[in-house]
């Protein structure tokens, strides 16, 4: 259950990075979360 949530969250983050490559703040926030 937790693994499924993490996988979904990571997938959403990846999509955000792919669709918004010019978002260094979002990328840094994602790195801090991991």
C-alpha positions in Angstrom: 0.0 0.0 0.0 2.8 2.4 0.9 4.8 1.3 -2.0 1.9 2.0 -4.3 1.6 5.5 -2.9 5.3 6.2 -3.3 5.2 4.9 -6.9 2.2 7.1 -7.7 3.9 10.1 -6.1 7.1 9.5 -8.0 5.2 9.1 -11.2 3.4 12.4 -10.7 6.7 14.1 -9.9 8.3 12.7 -13.1 5.5 13.9 -15.2 5.8 17.4 -13.7 9.5 17.4 -14.4 9.0 16.2 -18.0 6.3 18.7 -18.7 8.1 21.5 -16.9 11.8 21.2 -17.5 12.2 24.8 -16.4 11.3 24.3 -12.8 14.5 24.1 -10.7 12.6 25.0 -7.5 10.2 22.0 -8.0 13.1 19.7 -8.7 15.0 20.8 -5.6 11.8 20.3 -3.5 11.5 16.8 -4.9 15.1 16.0 -4.1 14.6 17.2 -0.5 11.5 15.0 -0.1 13.5 11.9 -1.1 
